[in-house]
């Protein structure tokens, strides 16, 4: 099947005749108000009605969003990249599968994008199902332009927050992976509030050895102090919904 995907670059005033000369890398980032480079957000739009698809695409472009627009579920499934920051805007009634079924297929591809369902044929059952599946909202056509943009902004904020937390988790996990089995034991006991002498007694080692291991743990975990190390690991265990720091760390005895 030939894809009818419309990929809309981030810059307005884009000329088709300049396509080959256009630097696509510039679409990936933009400067924020403080002058730093901000990651571009993409709205994945799936709408089989071309008139609606074009109208929504224009609205999102004017709002400053990058848009990848598709007329068929299969087109998105073939081109979908879950690593791109952004959100999903999916029509409920689509060829071959409905919007919720499409979202279920995207989940199999690793989708974690927040999604919004739009429809001209909605009912309470559909709305309930969408919200149960975690939709940001269920919008009935014709929808208010500002309402749509508000929900898109909310979905993008959710995605950005999720990606930031995931990046933090991955960063901390990468540091934990550098620890030896003994250092993980020390880390768990330090976070539990054990004193140097208590740790030495529990592990059958000298207090000097505990201090050496604790110093190495603090360095590897990039903490400036034991107090900061404790805060870091407490936050990490909460991110992972772990009942204890040992569960989060995967402590090796």
C-alpha positions in Angstrom: 0.0 0.0 0.0 1.4 3.4 -0.9 1.4 5.7 2.1 -0.6 8.9 1.9 1.1 10.3 4.9 1.6 14.1 5.1 4.7 15.1 6.9 4.5 18.8 7.7 7.8 20.5 8.6 7.9 22.8 11.5 8.6 26.0 9.7 5.7 27.9 8.1 6.2 29.4 4.7 7.6 26.1 3.5 7.9 25.8 -0.3 7.5 22.5 -2.0 10.0 23.6 -4.6 12.6 23.9 -1.8 12.0 20.4 -0.5 15.4 19.0 -1.7 17.3 22.0 -0.3 15.4 22.0 3.0 17.4 21.0 6.1 15.2 18.5 7.8 17.4 18.6 10.9 16.0 22.0 11.7 12.6 20.5 12.2 13.8 18.4 15.1 14.6 21.3 17.4 13.7 24.9 17.9 14.9 27.7 20.2 13.0 28.3 23.4 12.5 31.7 25.0 15.7 31.4 27.0 17.7 30.6 23.8 18.2 26.9 24.5 17.3 24.3 22.0 14.0 22.6 22.7 12.9 19.3 21.2 10.1 19.6 18.6 6.8 17.9 19.4 4.9 15.9 16.7 1.2 15.4 16.5 0.3 12.0 14.9 -3.1 12.6 13.2 -5.2 9.8 11.8 -8.3 11.0 10.1 -9.8 9.4 7.0 -11.9 12.4 6.0 -9.5 14.5 3.9 -11.3 17.8 4.5 -11.2 17.3 8.3 -7.6 16.1 8.1 -6.4 19.1 6.2 -8.4 21.5 8.4 -7.0 20.0 11.6 -3.5 19.9 10.1 -3.6 23.6 9.3 -4.9 24.5 12.8 -2.0 22.6 14.4 0.6 24.1 12.0 -0.6 27.6 12.9 -0.2 26.7 16.5 3.4 25.8 15.9 3.1 22.0 16.0 4.8 19.5 13.7 2.2 17.2 12.2 2.3 13.7 10.6 -1.1 13.2 9.1 -2.5 9.8 7.9 -5.6 8.8 6.1 -5.6 5.1 7.1 -4.6 3.2 10.3 -2.1 1.0 8.3 -0.2 4.1 7.2 0.5 5.1 10.8 1.3 1.5 11.9 3.9 1.3 9.1 5.5 4.7 9.8 5.0 5.0 13.6 8.1 6.0 15.6 7.4 5.8 19.4 10.6 7.6 20.2 9.3 10.9 18.7 8.0 13.3 21.4 4.4 14.3 20.9 0.9 12.9 21.0 -1.8 11.1 19.0 -5.0 12.5 17.6 -7.1 9.7 16.3 -10.5 9.6 14.7 -12.8 6.9 16.2 -14.3 5.7 12.9 -11.6 4.5 10.6 -11.2 2.0 7.8 -10.5 -1.6 8.9 -10.4 -0.8 12.6 -11.6 1.9 14.9 -9.5 4.4 16.8 -9.4 2.5 20.0 -8.4 -0.7 18.2 -5.6 1.3 16.4 -4.4 2.5 19.8 -4.3 -1.1 21.0 -2.1 -2.0 18.0 0.2 1.0 18.7 0.7 -0.2 22.2 2.2 -3.4 20.8 4.7 -1.2 19.0 5.8 0.4 22.3 3.5 3.4 22.1 3.4 5.5 25.3 2.1 8.7 23.6 -0.9 10.4 25.2 -3.8 10.2 22.8 -7.0 12.1 22.1 -10.0 10.5 20.3 -12.1 12.6 18.0 -15.4 11.6 16.4 -18.6 12.7 14.7 -20.4 9.6 15.9 -19.6 9.4 19.6 -21.7 8.0 22.4 -21.4 7.5 26.1 -20.1 4.0 25.7 -17.3 5.1 23.3 -16.3 8.0 25.5 -16.2 5.7 28.6 -14.1 3.1 26.7 -11.7 5.8 25.5 -11.2 7.3 29.0 -10.8 3.9 30.5 -8.0 3.2 28.0 -6.3 6.4 29.2 -7.3 9.0 26.6 -6.6 12.6 27.4 -10.0 13.4 26.1 -12.9 12.4 23.8 -13.8 15.3 21.5 -17.0 15.3 19.3 -17.0 17.0 15.9 -17.4 19.8 15.2 -15.1 20.7 18.1 -14.0 24.2 19.2 -10.6 25.1 17.8 -9.3 26.4 21.2 -10.6 23.3 23.0 -8.7 21.1 20.6 -5.5 23.1 21.0 -5.9 23.1 24.8 -6.2 19.3 24.8 -3.2 18.9 22.4 -1.1 21.1 24.7 -2.1 19.0 27.7 -1.2 15.8 25.9 2.1 17.1 24.8 2.8 18.2 28.4 2.0 14.8 29.7 4.4 13.2 27.1 7.2 15.6 28.0 6.8 14.9 31.7 6.8 11.2 31.1 9.9 11.4 28.9 11.7 13.5 31.5 10.9 11.0 34.2 12.0 8.1 32.1 15.2 9.8 31.2 15.9 10.4 34.9 15.1 6.7 35.6 17.5 5.6 32.9 20.2 7.9 34.1 20.0 6.7 37.7 19.8 3.0 36.5 22.9 3.5 34.4 24.8 4.7 37.5 23.4 1.8 39.6 24.7 -0.6 36.9 28.2 0.6 37.6 28.0 -0.6 41.2 29.5 -3.9 42.4 27.4 -6.4 44.4 29.0 -5.2 47.6 28.5 -1.5 46.7 24.8 -2.2 46.2 24.6 -3.8 49.6 26.2 -0.7 51.1 23.9 1.6 49.1 20.8 -0.2 50.5 22.0 0.0 54.0 23.0 3.6 53.8 19.6 4.5 52.4 18.0 2.5 55.2 19.7 4.9 57.6 22.3 2.5 59.0 25.4 4.0 60.6 28.9 3.0 59.6 29.4 0.8 62.6 26.0 -0.9 62.0 26.8 -1.6 58.4 30.2 -3.0 59.2 28.7 -5.3 61.8 26.0 -6.5 59.5 28.3 -7.2 56.6 31.2 -8.5 58.8 33.7 -5.9 57.4 35.7 -3.0 59.0 34.4 0.5 59.3 37.2 1.7 57.1 36.1 -0.7 54.4 32.5 0.6 54.7 33.7 4.2 54.3 35.7 3.3 51.2 32.7 1.6 49.6 30.4 4.4 50.6 32.7 6.9 49.0 32.8 4.9 45.8 29.0 4.6 45.8 28.6 8.3 46.3 31.0 9.0 43.4 29.5 6.5 41.0 25.9 7.7 41.8 27.1 11.3 41.2 25.8 12.5 44.6 27.6 15.3 46.5 26.7 13.9 49.9 25.1 10.9 51.7 22.0 13.0 52.2 21.7 13.7 48.5 22.3 10.0 47.8 19.4 9.1 50.0 17.1 11.6 48.4 18.1 10.3 44.9 17.5 6.7 45.7 14.2 7.5 47.5 12.9 9.3 44.4 14.2 6.5 42.2 12.3 3.9 44.2 9.1 6.0 44.0 9.5 6.4 40.2 9.7 2.6 39.9 6.7 2.1 42.3 9.0 -0.1 44.3 8.2 -0.9 47.9 11.9 -0.6 49.0 15.1 0.8 47.6 16.4 -2.8 47.4 13.5 -3.7 45.1 14.4 -0.7 42.8 18.1 -1.4 42.8 17.8 -5.1 42.3 20.2 -5.7 45.2 22.5 -8.6 44.9 23.2 -10.4 48.2 
